[in-house]
Amino acid sequence: MLKTTFKPYYAVIFTSKKKKTDPTYVSMAEAMIELAKKQPGFIDIESAEDEIGITVSYWESLDAIAAWKGNSMHQIAQEMGKNDWYKYYKVKVARIEREYSFEA
Amino acid sequence: MLKTTFKPYYAVIFTSKKKKTDPTYVSMAEAMIELAKKQPGFIDIESAEDEIGITVSYWESLDAIAAWKGNSMHQIAQEMGKNDWYKYYKVKVARIEREYSFEA
C-alpha cells in the first residue's frame, strides 16, 4: 500500500473568554498575529470567536513555540492579557499526528 | 523538583467554512455535540465561529476518535456536511502534550 509521508508538526490551542471588548485588545491581537507570522518555525494561524475565542497556531517544532512564548513583545501582551483582557484562558500544546481535508 | 504527572490525550481540530447558514445545519450540529458527549472516551468539546468555524473535541484515545468518526449517525452528518454545508473543512488529529491555564 502506498503511504504518504507526513511530517508531524505542532499546534498551540488557545481558548479564552474575555472580560469585555477592549479596543486596545483588538489592535494588540492583530499586532501579535502579524508578529507571530514573522517568527522562525511559524506555519499558520486560525482564529474564531463568539461566546469564547479559539485561536490555533501551527509551528514546526516545540522550540519554535517556546521561542514565541518568550518573545519580549509577546510577553508584554501576555501580561496585558492576564491583567486586563481575559476572564480565563487555556493553552494546550499538541503534536499533529494526522490530517485530512475536504473542499466542495 | 516536583513534577506533576500528565496523561496525554487527543484533540480533533476541525476548522471549516460554510457555504451559507442553514437551519438544518444548526440543529444537526447541536445534535452531533450531544451525541459526541455520550461516546466512550469523550472528554470535552469547544467551539467558536465568525468568518470560519473552529471546533476542538478532546478524547482519551485515538480509538475513541476512530469510533466517533465511524458512528453511523455521525457519518450521515458528515455526508450532509460534504454535500450541503461546507465550502471546505480541515481535520487535524493531535496529541496534547502539555497544557496550562489562567483564571482572573
N, CA and C atoms of all chains as a GROMACS GRO file, in nm:
protein
  624
    1MET      N    1   0.084  -0.120   0.000
    1MET     CA    2   0.000   0.000   0.000
    1MET      C    3   0.088   0.125   0.000
    2LEU      N    4   0.054   0.217  -0.086
    2LEU     CA    5   0.129   0.343  -0.090
    2LEU      C    6   0.094   0.426   0.033
    3LYS      N    7   0.196   0.472   0.101
    3LYS     CA    8   0.171   0.551   0.220
    3LYS      C    9   0.239   0.687   0.203
    4THR      N   10   0.162   0.794   0.215
    4THR     CA   11   0.223   0.926   0.202
    4THR      C   12   0.299   0.957   0.330
    5THR      N   13   0.412   1.025   0.314
    5THR     CA   14   0.487   1.062   0.433
    5THR      C   15   0.420   1.185   0.495
    6PHE      N   16   0.421   1.190   0.625
    6PHE     CA   17   0.362   1.303   0.696
    6PHE      C   18   0.463   1.349   0.800
    7LYS      N   19   0.499   1.474   0.792
    7LYS     CA   20   0.594   1.530   0.888
    7LYS      C   21   0.515   1.592   1.003
    8PRO      N   22   0.526   1.536   1.123
    8PRO     CA   23   0.450   1.592   1.234
    8PRO      C   24   0.488   1.737   1.261
    9TYR      N   25   0.392   1.813   1.304
    9TYR     CA   26   0.420   1.949   1.345
    9TYR      C   27   0.334   1.978   1.468
   10TYR      N   28   0.336   2.099   1.515
   10TYR     CA   29   0.277   2.125   1.646
   10TYR      C   30   0.172   2.236   1.640
   11ALA      N   31   0.077   2.227   1.730
   11ALA     CA   32  -0.027   2.329   1.740
   11ALA      C   33  -0.033   2.382   1.882
   12VAL      N   34  -0.062   2.510   1.893
   12VAL     CA   35  -0.096   2.569   2.022
   12VAL      C   36  -0.245   2.604   2.014
   13ILE      N   37  -0.324   2.536   2.096
   13ILE     CA   38  -0.469   2.562   2.101
   13ILE      C   39  -0.495   2.657   2.217
   14PHE      N   40  -0.538   2.777   2.183
   14PHE     CA   41  -0.559   2.882   2.284
   14PHE      C   42  -0.709   2.912   2.288
   15THR      N   43  -0.774   2.875   2.398
   15THR     CA   44  -0.917   2.905   2.412
   15THR      C   45  -0.932   3.006   2.525
   16SER      N   46  -1.020   3.103   2.506
   16SER     CA   47  -1.026   3.213   2.603
   16SER      C   48  -1.166   3.272   2.612
   17LYS      N   49  -1.188   3.337   2.724
   17LYS     CA   50  -1.308   3.419   2.739
   17LYS      C   51  -1.263   3.555   2.790
   18LYS      N   52  -1.310   3.660   2.724
   18LYS     CA   53  -1.266   3.794   2.761
   18LYS      C   54  -1.363   3.859   2.860
   19LYS      N   55  -1.308   3.950   2.935
   19LYS     CA   56  -1.391   4.025   3.031
   19LYS      C   57  -1.488   4.116   2.959
   20LYS      N   58  -1.436   4.191   2.862
   20LYS     CA   59  -1.517   4.285   2.784
   20LYS      C   60  -1.441   4.316   2.655
   21THR      N   61  -1.510   4.375   2.559
   21THR     CA   62  -1.441   4.415   2.437
   21THR      C   63  -1.360   4.541   2.465
   22ASP      N   64  -1.235   4.537   2.430
   22ASP     CA   65  -1.142   4.646   2.459
   22ASP      C   66  -1.069   4.679   2.328
   23PRO      N   67  -1.082   4.805   2.280
   23PRO     CA   68  -1.017   4.840   2.153
   23PRO      C   69  -0.867   4.812   2.155
   24THR      N   70  -0.804   4.831   2.270
   24THR     CA   71  -0.661   4.801   2.280
   24THR      C   72  -0.634   4.654   2.252
   25TYR      N   73  -0.726   4.569   2.301
   25TYR     CA   74  -0.712   4.426   2.276
   25TYR      C   75  -0.710   4.396   2.127
   26VAL      N   76  -0.805   4.456   2.054
   26VAL     CA   77  -0.819   4.426   1.911
   26VAL      C   78  -0.690   4.459   1.835
   27SER      N   79  -0.636   4.580   1.860
   27SER     CA   80  -0.514   4.615   1.787
   27SER      C   81  -0.394   4.532   1.834
   28MET      N   82  -0.388   4.501   1.963
   28MET     CA   83  -0.278   4.417   2.012
   28MET      C   84  -0.289   4.275   1.955
   29ALA      N   85  -0.410   4.222   1.947
   29ALA     CA   86  -0.429   4.088   1.892
   29ALA      C   87  -0.382   4.083   1.746
   30GLU      N   88  -0.420   4.187   1.670
   30GLU     CA   89  -0.375   4.193   1.529
   30GLU      C   90  -0.223   4.204   1.520
   31ALA      N   91  -0.164   4.287   1.606
   31ALA     CA   92  -0.019   4.303   1.606
   31ALA      C   93   0.050   4.171   1.640
   32MET      N   94  -0.008   4.097   1.736
   32MET     CA   95   0.054   3.970   1.776
   32MET      C   96   0.046   3.866   1.664
   33ILE      N   97  -0.064   3.866   1.590
   33ILE     CA   98  -0.077   3.773   1.476
   33ILE      C   99   0.029   3.806   1.370
   34GLU      N  100   0.046   3.936   1.342
   34GLU     CA  101   0.148   3.976   1.243
   34GLU      C  102   0.289   3.939   1.291
   35LEU      N  103   0.312   3.958   1.421
   35LEU     CA  104   0.443   3.927   1.478
   35LEU      C  105   0.468   3.775   1.477
   36ALA      N  106   0.365   3.699   1.511
   36ALA     CA  107   0.378   3.552   1.512
   36ALA      C  108   0.419   3.501   1.374
   37LYS      N  109   0.357   3.560   1.271
   37LYS     CA  110   0.384   3.516   1.133
   37LYS      C  111   0.530   3.533   1.094
   38LYS      N  112   0.600   3.626   1.162
   38LYS     CA  113   0.741   3.652   1.130
   38LYS      C  114   0.838   3.563   1.208
   39GLN      N  115   0.784   3.483   1.301
   39GLN     CA  116   0.874   3.402   1.384
   39GLN      C  117   0.927   3.281   1.308
   40PRO      N  118   1.051   3.240   1.339
   40PRO     CA  119   1.103   3.117   1.279
   40PRO      C  120   1.015   2.998   1.319
   41GLY      N  121   0.986   2.914   1.221
   41GLY     CA  122   0.909   2.794   1.252
   41GLY      C  123   0.759   2.812   1.250
   42PHE      N  124   0.714   2.937   1.226
   42PHE     CA  125   0.569   2.961   1.217
   42PHE      C  126   0.513   2.896   1.091
   43ILE      N  127   0.398   2.831   1.102
   43ILE     CA  128   0.334   2.771   0.984
   43ILE      C  129   0.204   2.841   0.948
   44ASP      N  130   0.114   2.854   1.046
   44ASP     CA  131  -0.018   2.910   1.014
   44ASP      C  132  -0.089   2.948   1.144
   45ILE      N  133  -0.195   3.028   1.132
   45ILE     CA  134  -0.276   3.061   1.249
   45ILE      C  135  -0.421   3.074   1.205
   46GLU      N  136  -0.511   3.023   1.287
   46GLU     CA  137  -0.655   3.028   1.258
   46GLU      C  138  -0.726   3.074   1.385
   47SER      N  139  -0.829   3.155   1.368
   47SER     CA  140  -0.893   3.214   1.484
   47SER      C  141  -1.043   3.232   1.460
   48ALA      N  142  -1.123   3.207   1.561
   48ALA     CA  143  -1.267   3.232   1.553
   48ALA      C  144  -1.315   3.272   1.692
   49GLU      N  145  -1.419   3.355   1.697
   49GLU     CA  146  -1.468   3.398   1.827
   49GLU      C  147  -1.618   3.422   1.823
   50ASP      N  148  -1.688   3.369   1.924
   50ASP     CA  149  -1.826   3.411   1.952
   50ASP      C  150  -1.837   3.421   2.105
   51GLU      N  151  -1.899   3.325   2.171
   51GLU     CA  152  -1.902   3.331   2.318
   51GLU      C  153  -1.762   3.314   2.377
   52ILE      N  154  -1.684   3.228   2.315
   52ILE     CA  155  -1.544   3.212   2.352
   52ILE      C  156  -1.458   3.238   2.228
   53GLY      N  157  -1.332   3.254   2.248
   53GLY     CA  158  -1.239   3.265   2.137
   53GLY      C  159  -1.153   3.140   2.129
   54ILE      N  160  -1.129   3.093   2.007
   54ILE     CA  161  -1.036   2.982   1.987
   54ILE      C  162  -0.935   3.026   1.882
   55THR      N  163  -0.808   3.025   1.918
   55THR     CA  164  -0.702   3.053   1.822
   55THR      C  165  -0.608   2.933   1.822
   56VAL      N  166  -0.584   2.880   1.703
   56VAL     CA  167  -0.489   2.770   1.691
   56VAL      C  168  -0.375   2.816   1.603
   57SER      N  169  -0.254   2.814   1.658
   57SER     CA  170  -0.136   2.845   1.576
   57SER      C  171  -0.056   2.717   1.555
   58TYR      N  172   0.008   2.709   1.439
   58TYR     CA  173   0.080   2.588   1.400
   58TYR      C  174   0.227   2.620   1.383
   59TRP      N  175   0.313   2.530   1.431
   59TRP     CA  176   0.457   2.554   1.438
   59TRP      C  177   0.535   2.430   1.398
   60GLU      N  178   0.654   2.453   1.349
   60GLU     CA  179   0.737   2.340   1.304
   60GLU      C  180   0.795   2.257   1.418
   61SER      N  181   0.812   2.319   1.535
   61SER     CA  182   0.877   2.248   1.646
   61SER      C  183   0.835   2.306   1.780
   62LEU      N  184   0.861   2.230   1.886
   62LEU     CA  185   0.837   2.280   2.022
   62LEU      C  186   0.930   2.396   2.055
   63ASP      N  187   1.050   2.394   1.999
   63ASP     CA  188   1.143   2.505   2.020
   63ASP      C  189   1.087   2.635   1.964
   64ALA      N  190   1.025   2.628   1.845
   64ALA     CA  191   0.966   2.748   1.785
   64ALA      C  192   0.855   2.802   1.875
   65ILE      N  193   0.776   2.711   1.933
   65ILE     CA  194   0.669   2.753   2.024
   65ILE      C  195   0.727   2.820   2.148
   66ALA      N  196   0.832   2.760   2.203
   66ALA     CA  197   0.896   2.816   2.324
   66ALA      C  198   0.954   2.954   2.294
   67ALA      N  199   1.016   2.970   2.177
   67ALA     CA  200   1.075   3.099   2.140
   67ALA      C  201   0.967   3.206   2.126
   68TRP      N  202   0.854   3.168   2.067
   68TRP     CA  203   0.744   3.263   2.051
   68TRP      C  204   0.685   3.300   2.187
   69LYS      N  205   0.671   3.203   2.275
   69LYS     CA  206   0.620   3.233   2.410
   69LYS      C  207   0.713   3.331   2.482
   70GLY      N  208   0.843   3.318   2.456
   70GLY     CA  209   0.941   3.403   2.524
   70GLY      C  210   0.969   3.536   2.455
   71ASN      N  211   0.914   3.556   2.336
   71ASN     CA  212   0.934   3.683   2.263
   71ASN      C  213   0.894   3.801   2.351
   72SER      N  214   0.980   3.903   2.358
   72SER     CA  215   0.959   4.010   2.457
   72SER      C  216   0.830   4.090   2.433
   73MET      N  217   0.799   4.118   2.307
   73MET     CA  218   0.674   4.188   2.276
   73MET      C  219   0.553   4.100   2.313
   74HIS      N  220   0.566   3.973   2.283
   74HIS     CA  221   0.458   3.879   2.314
   74HIS      C  222   0.440   3.867   2.465
   75GLN      N  223   0.551   3.873   2.539
   75GLN     CA  224   0.539   3.864   2.685
   75GLN      C  225   0.465   3.984   2.744
   76ILE      N  226   0.487   4.101   2.685
   76ILE     CA  227   0.411   4.220   2.730
   76ILE      C  228   0.262   4.197   2.703
   77ALA      N  229   0.231   4.145   2.583
   77ALA     CA  230   0.090   4.116   2.550
   77ALA      C  231   0.031   4.012   2.646
   78GLN      N  232   0.111   3.912   2.681
   78GLN     CA  233   0.063   3.809   2.774
   78GLN      C  234   0.029   3.870   2.911
   79GLU      N  235   0.113   3.964   2.955
   79GLU     CA  236   0.087   4.030   3.084
   79GLU      C  237  -0.041   4.114   3.078
   80MET      N  238  -0.058   4.187   2.965
   80MET     CA  239  -0.180   4.267   2.949
   80MET      C  240  -0.302   4.175   2.944
   81GLY      N  241  -0.285   4.061   2.882
   81GLY     CA  242  -0.394   3.963   2.876
   81GLY      C  243  -0.438   3.919   3.014
   82LYS      N  244  -0.340   3.891   3.099
   82LYS     CA  245  -0.373   3.847   3.235
   82LYS      C  246  -0.433   3.960   3.317
   83ASN      N  247  -0.373   4.078   3.304
   83ASN     CA  248  -0.416   4.190   3.388
   83ASN      C  249  -0.548   4.252   3.343
   84ASP      N  250  -0.570   4.259   3.210
   84ASP     CA  251  -0.680   4.341   3.160
   84ASP      C  252  -0.789   4.266   3.084
   85TRP      N  253  -0.752   4.170   3.000
   85TRP     CA  254  -0.846   4.124   2.899
   85TRP      C  255  -0.919   3.994   2.930
   86TYR      N  256  -0.846   3.898   2.984
   86TYR     CA  257  -0.905   3.764   2.990
   86TYR      C  258  -0.969   3.731   3.124
   87LYS      N  259  -1.090   3.677   3.115
   87LYS     CA  260  -1.154   3.617   3.231
   87LYS      C  261  -1.084   3.484   3.259
   88TYR      N  262  -1.060   3.410   3.153
   88TYR     CA  263  -0.976   3.291   3.164
   88TYR      C  264  -0.915   3.261   3.028
   89TYR      N  265  -0.810   3.186   3.028
   89TYR     CA  266  -0.763   3.124   2.904
   89TYR      C  267  -0.701   2.989   2.935
   90LYS      N  268  -0.700   2.904   2.832
   90LYS     CA  269  -0.641   2.772   2.843
   90LYS      C  270  -0.549   2.753   2.722
   91VAL      N  271  -0.432   2.701   2.748
   91VAL     CA  272  -0.334   2.677   2.642
   91VAL      C  273  -0.300   2.529   2.639
   92LYS      N  274  -0.309   2.471   2.520
   92LYS     CA  275  -0.270   2.331   2.504
   92LYS      C  276  -0.170   2.322   2.391
   93VAL      N  277  -0.060   2.254   2.416
   93VAL     CA  278   0.040   2.230   2.313
   93VAL      C  279   0.023   2.087   2.264
   94ALA      N  280   0.008   2.072   2.134
   94ALA     CA  281  -0.027   1.941   2.079
   94ALA      C  282   0.058   1.910   1.957
   95ARG      N  283   0.080   1.781   1.938
   95ARG     CA  284   0.155   1.734   1.822
   95ARG      C  285   0.056   1.681   1.719
   96ILE      N  286   0.054   1.741   1.601
   96ILE     CA  287  -0.038   1.698   1.496
   96ILE      C  288   0.012   1.566   1.439
   97GLU      N  289  -0.074   1.467   1.443
   97GLU     CA  290  -0.032   1.333   1.402
   97GLU      C  291  -0.093   1.291   1.268
   98ARG      N  292  -0.201   1.356   1.231
   98ARG     CA  293  -0.271   1.313   1.110
   98ARG      C  294  -0.362   1.428   1.066
   99GLU      N  295  -0.385   1.442   0.937
   99GLU     CA  296  -0.478   1.545   0.894
   99GLU      C  297  -0.538   1.509   0.760
  100TYR      N  298  -0.657   1.561   0.737
  100TYR     CA  299  -0.720   1.546   0.605
  100TYR      C  300  -0.815   1.662   0.587
  101SER      N  301  -0.856   1.681   0.463
  101SER     CA  302  -0.943   1.797   0.439
  101SER      C  303  -1.040   1.769   0.327
  102PHE      N  304  -1.139   1.855   0.316
  102PHE     CA  305  -1.242   1.844   0.214
  102PHE      C  306  -1.264   1.982   0.153
  103GLU      N  307  -1.282   1.985   0.023
  103GLU     CA  308  -1.318   2.112  -0.042
  103GLU      C  309  -1.431   2.085  -0.139
  104ALA      N  310  -1.535   2.168  -0.132
  104ALA     CA  311  -1.652   2.145  -0.217
  104ALA      C  312  -1.623   2.185  -0.360
  105MET      N  313   1.302   1.832   4.192
  105MET     CA  314   1.187   1.916   4.155
  105MET      C  315   1.062   1.829   4.144
  106LEU      N  316   0.956   1.874   4.203
  106LEU     CA  317   0.829   1.801   4.194
  106LEU      C  318   0.773   1.817   4.052
  107LYS      N  319   0.738   1.705   3.994
  107LYS     CA  320   0.686   1.711   3.859
  107LYS      C  321   0.546   1.648   3.859
  108THR      N  322   0.448   1.723   3.815
  108THR     CA  323   0.313   1.666   3.812
  108THR      C  324   0.304   1.569   3.695
  109THR      N  325   0.231   1.462   3.714
  109THR     CA  326   0.212   1.367   3.605
  109THR      C  327   0.106   1.423   3.511
  110PHE      N  328   0.127   1.400   3.384
  110PHE     CA  329   0.031   1.446   3.284
  110PHE      C  330   0.000   1.331   3.191
  111LYS      N  331  -0.126   1.297   3.184
  111LYS     CA  332  -0.168   1.187   3.098
  111LYS      C  333  -0.205   1.245   2.962
  112PRO      N  334  -0.129   1.212   2.859
  112PRO     CA  335  -0.160   1.267   2.727
  112PRO      C  336  -0.301   1.227   2.681
  113TYR      N  337  -0.363   1.314   2.608
  113TYR     CA  338  -0.492   1.283   2.548
  113TYR      C  339  -0.493   1.345   2.409
  114TYR      N  340  -0.605   1.335   2.342
  114TYR     CA  341  -0.605   1.370   2.200
  114TYR      C  342  -0.710   1.476   2.167
  115ALA      N  343  -0.680   1.552   2.063
  115ALA     CA  344  -0.773   1.655   2.017
  115ALA      C  345  -0.801   1.636   1.869
  116VAL      N  346  -0.924   1.664   1.830
  116VAL     CA  347  -0.957   1.676   1.688
  116VAL      C  348  -0.986   1.823   1.663
  117ILE      N  349  -0.901   1.886   1.582
  117ILE     CA  350  -0.918   2.028   1.549
  117ILE      C  351  -0.989   2.034   1.414
  118PHE      N  352  -1.113   2.083   1.417
  118PHE     CA  353  -1.196   2.088   1.297
  118PHE      C  354  -1.218   2.234   1.261
  119THR      N  355  -1.157   2.279   1.151
  119THR     CA  356  -1.179   2.417   1.104
  119THR      C  357  -1.258   2.412   0.974
  120SER      N  358  -1.351   2.505   0.960
  120SER     CA  359  -1.442   2.495   0.845
  120SER      C  360  -1.493   2.631   0.800
  121LYS      N  361  -1.537   2.633   0.676
  121LYS     CA  362  -1.608   2.750   0.626
  121LYS      C  363  -1.736   2.698   0.560
  122LYS      N  364  -1.847   2.759   0.598
  122LYS     CA  365  -1.975   2.711   0.546
  122LYS      C  366  -2.017   2.789   0.422
  123LYS      N  367  -2.097   2.724   0.339
  123LYS     CA  368  -2.149   2.788   0.218
  123LYS      C  369  -2.248   2.898   0.256
  124LYS      N  370  -2.342   2.863   0.343
  124LYS     CA  371  -2.443   2.959   0.388
  124LYS      C  372  -2.500   2.908   0.519
  125THR      N  373  -2.571   2.995   0.591
  125THR     CA  374  -2.634   2.950   0.714
  125THR      C  375  -2.757   2.867   0.678
  126ASP      N  376  -2.765   2.750   0.734
  126ASP     CA  377  -2.871   2.655   0.703
  126ASP      C  378  -2.929   2.608   0.836
  127PRO      N  379  -3.062   2.631   0.858
  127PRO     CA  380  -3.123   2.592   0.986
  127PRO      C  381  -3.102   2.443   1.016
  128THR      N  382  -3.101   2.361   0.911
  128THR     CA  383  -3.077   2.218   0.932
  128THR      C  384  -2.939   2.194   0.990
  129TYR      N  385  -2.843   2.275   0.943
  129TYR     CA  386  -2.707   2.263   0.996
  129TYR      C  387  -2.705   2.287   1.146
  130VAL      N  388  -2.772   2.394   1.189
  130VAL     CA  389  -2.767   2.434   1.330
  130VAL      C  390  -2.820   2.322   1.420
  131SER      N  391  -2.935   2.265   1.384
  131SER     CA  392  -2.989   2.159   1.469
  131SER      C  393  -2.905   2.032   1.459
  132MET      N  394  -2.851   2.002   1.342
  132MET     CA  395  -2.766   1.884   1.329
  132MET      C  396  -2.636   1.902   1.409
  133ALA      N  397  -2.579   2.022   1.404
  133ALA     CA  398  -2.456   2.049   1.480
  133ALA      C  399  -2.480   2.030   1.629
  134GLU      N  400  -2.594   2.080   1.677
  134GLU     CA  401  -2.627   2.063   1.819
  134GLU      C  402  -2.645   1.915   1.854
  135ALA      N  403  -2.716   1.844   1.766
  135ALA     CA  404  -2.739   1.700   1.788
  135ALA      C  405  -2.606   1.625   1.792
  136MET      N  406  -2.513   1.662   1.704
  136MET     CA  407  -2.384   1.593   1.698
  136MET      C  408  -2.301   1.619   1.824
  137ILE      N  409  -2.310   1.742   1.877
  137ILE     CA  410  -2.239   1.773   2.002
  137ILE      C  411  -2.295   1.687   2.116
  138GLU      N  412  -2.428   1.678   2.124
  138GLU     CA  413  -2.489   1.596   2.230
  138GLU      C  414  -2.452   1.449   2.214
  139LEU      N  415  -2.449   1.403   2.089
  139LEU     CA  416  -2.414   1.263   2.063
  139LEU      C  417  -2.267   1.236   2.095
  140ALA      N  418  -2.180   1.330   2.058
  140ALA     CA  419  -2.036   1.315   2.086
  140ALA      C  420  -2.013   1.299   2.236
  141LYS      N  421  -2.086   1.380   2.315
  141LYS     CA  422  -2.069   1.377   2.461
  141LYS      C  423  -2.100   1.241   2.522
  142LYS      N  424  -2.181   1.162   2.452
  142LYS     CA  425  -2.219   1.030   2.503
  142LYS      C  426  -2.124   0.919   2.460
  143GLN      N  427  -2.026   0.953   2.375
  143GLN     CA  428  -1.936   0.848   2.324
  143GLN      C  429  -1.833   0.810   2.430
  144PRO      N  430  -1.791   0.681   2.429
  144PRO     CA  431  -1.684   0.639   2.520
  144PRO      C  432  -1.556   0.717   2.487
  145GLY      N  433  -1.488   0.762   2.590
  145GLY     CA  434  -1.361   0.831   2.570
  145GLY      C  435  -1.372   0.979   2.540
  146PHE      N  436  -1.497   1.029   2.535
  146PHE     CA  437  -1.515   1.173   2.513
  146PHE      C  438  -1.471   1.250   2.638
  147ILE      N  439  -1.400   1.360   2.618
  147ILE     CA  440  -1.359   1.445   2.732
  147ILE      C  441  -1.428   1.580   2.730
  148ASP      N  442  -1.419   1.651   2.618
  148ASP     CA  443  -1.473   1.788   2.615
  148ASP      C  444  -1.484   1.834   2.470
  149ILE      N  445  -1.560   1.940   2.448
  149ILE     CA  446  -1.568   2.000   2.315
  149ILE      C  447  -1.582   2.151   2.330
  150GLU      N  448  -1.512   2.224   2.243
  150GLU     CA  449  -1.516   2.371   2.246
  150GLU      C  450  -1.534   2.419   2.103
  151SER      N  451  -1.614   2.523   2.086
  151SER     CA  452  -1.648   2.567   1.952
  151SER      C  453  -1.662   2.719   1.946
  152ALA      N  454  -1.616   2.779   1.837
  152ALA     CA  455  -1.635   2.922   1.815
  152ALA      C  456  -1.647   2.944   1.665
  153GLU      N  457  -1.724   3.047   1.628
  153GLU     CA  458  -1.740   3.073   1.485
  153GLU      C  459  -1.757   3.222   1.457
  154ASP      N  460  -1.684   3.271   1.358
  154ASP     CA  461  -1.714   3.402   1.298
  154ASP      C  462  -1.696   3.386   1.146
  155GLU      N  463  -1.587   3.432   1.090
  155GLU     CA  464  -1.566   3.409   0.946
  155GLU      C  465  -1.547   3.260   0.916
  156ILE      N  466  -1.477   3.194   1.006
  156ILE     CA  467  -1.461   3.049   0.997
  156ILE      C  468  -1.513   2.987   1.127
  157GLY      N  469  -1.531   2.859   1.127
  157GLY     CA  470  -1.567   2.788   1.249
  157GLY      C  471  -1.449   2.703   1.295
  158ILE      N  472  -1.426   2.702   1.426
  158ILE     CA  473  -1.325   2.612   1.482
  158ILE      C  474  -1.391   2.532   1.594
  159THR      N  475  -1.389   2.402   1.581
  159THR     CA  476  -1.439   2.314   1.687
  159THR      C  477  -1.326   2.221   1.726
  160VAL      N  478  -1.297   2.218   1.856
  160VAL     CA  479  -1.194   2.126   1.905
  160VAL      C  480  -1.261   2.029   2.002
  161SER      N  481  -1.254   1.901   1.970
  161SER     CA  482  -1.305   1.800   2.064
  161SER      C  483  -1.187   1.724   2.121
  162TYR      N  484  -1.203   1.681   2.246
  162TYR     CA  485  -1.093   1.616   2.319
  162TYR      C  486  -1.135   1.475   2.356
  163TRP      N  487  -1.042   1.381   2.339
  163TRP     CA  488  -1.072   1.238   2.354
  163TRP      C  489  -0.960   1.168   2.430
  164GLU      N  490  -0.998   1.059   2.495
  164GLU     CA  491  -0.899   0.983   2.574
  164GLU      C  492  -0.800   0.906   2.488
  165SER      N  493  -0.840   0.868   2.366
  165SER     CA  494  -0.754   0.782   2.284
  165SER      C  495  -0.785   0.800   2.135
  166LEU      N  496  -0.694   0.754   2.051
  166LEU     CA  497  -0.717   0.755   1.907
  166LEU      C  498  -0.830   0.659   1.870
  167ASP      N  499  -0.843   0.550   1.948
  167ASP     CA  500  -0.953   0.456   1.923
  167ASP      C  501  -1.089   0.524   1.945
  168ALA      N  502  -1.098   0.606   2.047
  168ALA     CA  503  -1.224   0.677   2.074
  168ALA      C  504  -1.256   0.771   1.957
  169ILE      N  505  -1.154   0.835   1.902
  169ILE     CA  506  -1.174   0.925   1.788
  169ILE      C  507  -1.220   0.846   1.665
  170ALA      N  508  -1.156   0.732   1.642
  170ALA     CA  509  -1.193   0.649   1.526
  170ALA      C  510  -1.337   0.598   1.540
  171ALA      N  511  -1.375   0.560   1.662
  171ALA     CA  512  -1.512   0.510   1.685
  171ALA      C  513  -1.614   0.621   1.660
  172TRP      N  514  -1.583   0.742   1.704
  172TRP     CA  515  -1.674   0.855   1.682
  172TRP      C  516  -1.684   0.889   1.533
  173LYS      N  517  -1.571   0.884   1.464
  173LYS     CA  518  -1.575   0.910   1.320
  173LYS      C  519  -1.662   0.807   1.249
  174GLY      N  520  -1.660   0.684   1.298
  174GLY     CA  521  -1.737   0.577   1.235
  174GLY      C  522  -1.881   0.564   1.282
  175ASN      N  523  -1.919   0.640   1.383
  175ASN     CA  524  -2.058   0.636   1.434
  175ASN      C  525  -2.157   0.661   1.320
  176SER      N  526  -2.260   0.576   1.310
  176SER     CA  527  -2.347   0.581   1.191
  176SER      C  528  -2.423   0.713   1.178
  177MET      N  529  -2.472   0.768   1.290
  177MET     CA  530  -2.540   0.898   1.284
  177MET      C  531  -2.441   1.007   1.243
  178HIS      N  532  -2.322   0.998   1.298
  178HIS     CA  533  -2.219   1.097   1.267
  178HIS      C  534  -2.179   1.088   1.119
  179GLN      N  535  -2.179   0.967   1.066
  179GLN     CA  536  -2.144   0.950   0.925
  179GLN      C  537  -2.248   1.015   0.833
  180ILE      N  538  -2.374   1.005   0.870
  180ILE     CA  539  -2.478   1.074   0.794
  180ILE      C  540  -2.454   1.225   0.796
  181ALA      N  541  -2.423   1.276   0.916
  181ALA     CA  542  -2.394   1.420   0.929
  181ALA      C  543  -2.272   1.458   0.844
  182GLN      N  544  -2.170   1.373   0.843
  182GLN     CA  545  -2.050   1.401   0.763
  182GLN      C  546  -2.085   1.411   0.614
  183GLU      N  547  -2.173   1.321   0.568
  183GLU     CA  548  -2.214   1.325   0.428
  183GLU      C  549  -2.291   1.452   0.395
  184MET      N  550  -2.383   1.491   0.488
  184MET     CA  551  -2.458   1.615   0.468
  184MET      C  552  -2.364   1.734   0.467
  185GLY      N  553  -2.263   1.728   0.552
  185GLY     CA  554  -2.163   1.834   0.556
  185GLY      C  555  -2.094   1.852   0.423
  186LYS      N  556  -2.054   1.740   0.363
  186LYS     CA  557  -1.986   1.746   0.234
  186LYS      C  558  -2.080   1.791   0.122
  187ASN      N  559  -2.203   1.739   0.125
  187ASN     CA  560  -2.296   1.767   0.016
  187ASN      C  561  -2.359   1.906   0.024
  188ASP      N  562  -2.388   1.950   0.147
  188ASP     CA  563  -2.472   2.070   0.162
  188ASP      C  564  -2.405   2.189   0.229
  189TRP      N  565  -2.329   2.165   0.335
  189TRP     CA  566  -2.296   2.276   0.424
  189TRP      C  567  -2.160   2.341   0.404
  190TYR      N  568  -2.058   2.258   0.383
  190TYR     CA  569  -1.923   2.313   0.391
  190TYR      C  570  -1.863   2.350   0.256
  191LYS      N  571  -1.808   2.470   0.254
  191LYS     CA  572  -1.725   2.512   0.141
  191LYS      C  573  -1.592   2.435   0.151
  192TYR      N  574  -1.540   2.430   0.272
  192TYR     CA  575  -1.424   2.344   0.298
  192TYR      C  576  -1.422   2.308   0.445
  193TYR      N  577  -1.352   2.205   0.478
  193TYR     CA  578  -1.315   2.180   0.617
  193TYR      C  579  -1.180   2.111   0.623
  194LYS      N  580  -1.115   2.127   0.736
  194LYS     CA  581  -0.985   2.064   0.761
  194LYS      C  582  -0.992   1.995   0.898
  195VAL      N  583  -0.942   1.875   0.903
  195VAL     CA  584  -0.943   1.799   1.028
  195VAL      C  585  -0.799   1.764   1.064
  196LYS      N  586  -0.762   1.793   1.187
  196LYS     CA  587  -0.629   1.756   1.235
  196LYS      C  588  -0.645   1.676   1.364
  197VAL      N  589  -0.579   1.564   1.371
  197VAL     CA  590  -0.579   1.483   1.493
  197VAL      C  591  -0.446   1.507   1.563
  198ALA      N  592  -0.454   1.546   1.689
  198ALA     CA  593  -0.333   1.588   1.761
  198ALA      C  594  -0.328   1.527   1.899
  199ARG      N  595  -0.205   1.507   1.945
  199ARG     CA  596  -0.182   1.454   2.078
  199ARG      C  597  -0.144   1.569   2.170
  200ILE      N  598  -0.224   1.592   2.274
  200ILE     CA  599  -0.196   1.702   2.367
  200ILE      C  600  -0.079   1.661   2.454
  201GLU      N  601   0.024   1.743   2.456
  201GLU     CA  602   0.146   1.707   2.527
  201GLU      C  603   0.167   1.791   2.652
  202ARG      N  604   0.102   1.905   2.658
  202ARG     CA  605   0.126   1.996   2.771
  202ARG      C  606   0.010   2.094   2.774
  203GLU      N  607  -0.025   2.140   2.893
  203GLU     CA  608  -0.130   2.241   2.899
  203GLU      C  609  -0.115   2.325   3.024
  204TYR      N  610  -0.166   2.446   3.017
  204TYR     CA  611  -0.171   2.531   3.135
  204TYR      C  612  -0.285   2.630   3.116
  205SER      N  613  -0.323   2.694   3.223
  205SER     CA  614  -0.437   2.784   3.211
  205SER      C  615  -0.423   2.901   3.308
  206PHE      N  616  -0.507   3.000   3.284
  206PHE     CA  617  -0.509   3.120   3.367
  206PHE      C  618  -0.654   3.155   3.397
  207GLU      N  619  -0.679   3.197   3.520
  207GLU     CA  620  -0.813   3.245   3.553
  207GLU      C  621  -0.800   3.374   3.633
  208ALA      N  622  -0.873   3.475   3.590
  208ALA     CA  623  -0.859   3.607   3.656
  208ALA      C  624  -0.927   3.606   3.793
   0.00000   0.00000   0.00000
